[in-house]
Amino acid sequence: MQYDSTSRIGLHWAAYVELDSAYLWEPSEYAEGITAADILGVEAPLWTETVTNRADIDYLVFPRIAAIAEVAWTTRTGEIGKDLVKEFLFMEKNGRFRG
């Protein structure tokens, strides 16, 4: 999946998936009738049709994998989501997410 219309990596066949979309969702609210007790985990597949090197992999994985882990392992409260997305973006911009 492409992150936005300017991404050179990824394919746009379903939707753009920006960082905030990777974090600001709740698995137990994804479909009617599913509760948190029904969920065993989440996944973050890496589609590599357009990947040609390690830098491409890093671009697609980081910091989104941290956002997915946060979704899977924590309980949301208040406005933490917006602050966390800002922190991920800061870390990404400053090269703190490197494989």
C-alpha positions, 0 to 999 in steps of 0.5 A: 500500500502507498502511504500517500499520493507522493510515495514512490514505493507501494501500490495504490489498490485499496487506500492510502495508509498514512501513519495516523491511519496505522495508529488511530484505529481500534481492532475491537471496533473494526466490525460489528459483533467483535469484542476485544476478547475475540481478538488474538492479535493484529498483523502488519504485512509488508507487501514487497512488489515495489521494494528494491533495497533495504532502504525501501523496506525501512521506509515501509516498516518504520515508524508504522510497525511501532504504531501497530505494536502500540495498537496491539499491546496497549489500551487507549485513553484520552488524546495519547494517540495524537501525541504518539503520532506526532512523536513517531513523525518526529522520530521518523524525520530525525532518523531514529527509526532505522533497521 
